[in-house]
Amino acid sequence: MSQAALREAKAEGDAFSYGLTWLGPGEQHEISHRFAQHHLRLRREMLTATVARAEELKAEYTHRYVCLRRRVTGLAVAALGLYTLTLALLWRL
């Protein structure tokens, strides 16, 4: 993935700088290089933000799952207790 990102950044930089026809070859190369570095920095920041958000979502959904599991377990225990009580009362009759 990193090699693909490098190739993409270089291609984007080249496409940008070669459109600036009034620059000399050395200047175009410098602009291309700077654009590629900027492109990579932005991509790295986006990836870091995505990973951070994924961690936040993981924590949030883990908490929700734990709460839901407790609620379902509590309801199952209550239903079983009610069922047992109902059977016990019916056996007494």
CYANA upper distance limits for C-alpha pairs under 8 A (distance plus 0.5 A):
  1 MET  CA      5 ALA  CA      6.66
  2 SER  CA      6 LEU  CA      6.64
  3 GLN  CA      7 ARG  CA      6.69
  4 ALA  CA      8 GLU  CA      6.56
  5 ALA  CA      9 ALA  CA      6.53
  5 ALA  CA     40 LEU  CA      7.76
  6 LEU  CA     10 LYS  CA      6.62
  6 LEU  CA     36 ALA  CA      8.43
  6 LEU  CA     40 LEU  CA      7.82
  7 ARG  CA     11 ALA  CA      6.58
  8 GLU  CA     12 GLU  CA      6.55
  9 ALA  CA     13 GLY  CA      6.54
  9 ALA  CA     35 PHE  CA      8.19
  9 ALA  CA     36 ALA  CA      5.07
  9 ALA  CA     37 GLN  CA      7.87
  9 ALA  CA     39 HIS  CA      6.28
  9 ALA  CA     40 LEU  CA      6.80
 10 LYS  CA     14 ASP  CA      6.51
 10 LYS  CA     32 SER  CA      7.64
 10 LYS  CA     33 HIS  CA      7.75
 10 LYS  CA     36 ALA  CA      5.78
 11 ALA  CA     15 ALA  CA      6.55
 12 GLU  CA     16 PHE  CA      6.65
 12 GLU  CA     32 SER  CA      8.43
 12 GLU  CA     35 PHE  CA      8.13
 12 GLU  CA     36 ALA  CA      7.27
 13 GLY  CA     17 SER  CA      6.56
 13 GLY  CA     31 ILE  CA      7.79
 13 GLY  CA     32 SER  CA      4.66
 13 GLY  CA     33 HIS  CA      6.95
 13 GLY  CA     34 ARG  CA      8.09
 13 GLY  CA     35 PHE  CA      5.47
 13 GLY  CA     36 ALA  CA      5.43
 14 ASP  CA     18 TYR  CA      6.30
 14 ASP  CA     28 GLN  CA      8.48
 14 ASP  CA     29 HIS  CA      8.20
 14 ASP  CA     32 SER  CA      5.60
 15 ALA  CA     19 GLY  CA      6.97
 15 ALA  CA     32 SER  CA      8.46
 16 PHE  CA     20 LEU  CA      7.73
 16 PHE  CA     32 SER  CA      7.38
 16 PHE  CA     35 PHE  CA      8.33
 17 SER  CA     21 THR  CA      8.49
 17 SER  CA     28 GLN  CA      5.68
 17 SER  CA     29 HIS  CA      7.79
 17 SER  CA     31 ILE  CA      6.29
 17 SER  CA     32 SER  CA      5.72
 18 TYR  CA     28 GLN  CA      6.89
 20 LEU  CA     28 GLN  CA      7.84
 23 LEU  CA     27 GLU  CA      6.24
 23 LEU  CA     28 GLN  CA      6.41
 24 GLY  CA     28 GLN  CA      6.57
 25 PRO  CA     29 HIS  CA      6.60
 26 GLY  CA     30 GLU  CA      6.74
 27 GLU  CA     31 ILE  CA      6.62
 28 GLN  CA     32 SER  CA      6.45
 29 HIS  CA     33 HIS  CA      6.58
 30 GLU  CA     34 ARG  CA      6.68
 31 ILE  CA     35 PHE  CA      6.48
 32 SER  CA     36 ALA  CA      6.60
 33 HIS  CA     37 GLN  CA      6.72
 34 ARG  CA     38 HIS  CA      6.63
 35 PHE  CA     39 HIS  CA      6.54
 36 ALA  CA     40 LEU  CA      6.66
 37 GLN  CA     41 ARG  CA      6.64
 38 HIS  CA     42 LEU  CA      6.71
 39 HIS  CA     43 ARG  CA      6.68
 40 LEU  CA     44 ARG  CA      6.57
 41 ARG  CA     45 GLU  CA      6.71
 42 LEU  CA     46 MET  CA      6.67
 43 ARG  CA     47 LEU  CA      6.63
 44 ARG  CA     48 THR  CA      6.59
 45 GLU  CA     49 ALA  CA      6.63
 46 MET  CA     50 THR  CA      6.58
 47 LEU  CA     51 VAL  CA      6.67
 48 THR  CA     52 ALA  CA      6.68
 49 ALA  CA     53 ARG  CA      6.61
 50 THR  CA     54 ALA  CA      6.60
 51 VAL  CA     55 GLU  CA      6.78
 52 ALA  CA     56 GLU  CA      6.84
 53 ARG  CA     57 LEU  CA      6.64
 54 ALA  CA     58 LYS  CA      6.53
 55 GLU  CA     59 ALA  CA      6.73
 56 GLU  CA     60 GLU  CA      6.67
 57 LEU  CA     61 TYR  CA      6.47
 58 LYS  CA     62 THR  CA      6.45
 59 ALA  CA     63 HIS  CA      6.69
 60 GLU  CA     64 ARG  CA      6.80
 61 TYR  CA     65 TYR  CA      6.47
 62 THR  CA     66 VAL  CA      6.69
 63 HIS  CA     67 CYS  CA      6.78
 64 ARG  CA     68 LEU  CA      6.57
 65 TYR  CA     69 ARG  CA      6.47
 66 VAL  CA     70 ARG  CA      6.71
 67 CYS  CA     71 ARG  CA      6.71
 68 LEU  CA     72 VAL  CA      6.60
 69 ARG  CA     73 THR  CA      6.49
 70 ARG  CA     74 GLY  CA      6.50
 71 ARG  CA     75 LEU  CA      6.66
 72 VAL  CA     76 ALA  CA      6.56
 73 THR  CA     77 VAL  CA      6.64
 74 GLY  CA     78 ALA  CA      6.58
 75 LEU  CA     79 ALA  CA      6.49
 76 ALA  CA     80 LEU  CA      6.56
 77 VAL  CA     81 GLY  CA      6.55
 78 ALA  CA     82 LEU  CA      6.62
 79 ALA  CA     83 TYR  CA      6.54
 80 LEU  CA     84 THR  CA      6.55
 81 GLY  CA     85 LEU  CA      6.58
 82 LEU  CA     86 THR  CA      6.55
 83 TYR  CA     87 LEU  CA      6.71
 84 THR  CA     88 ALA  CA      6.62
 85 LEU  CA     89 LEU  CA      6.66
 86 THR  CA     90 LEU  CA      6.65
 87 LEU  CA     91 TRP  CA      6.64
 88 ALA  CA     92 ARG  CA      7.01
 89 LEU  CA     93 LEU  CA      7.25
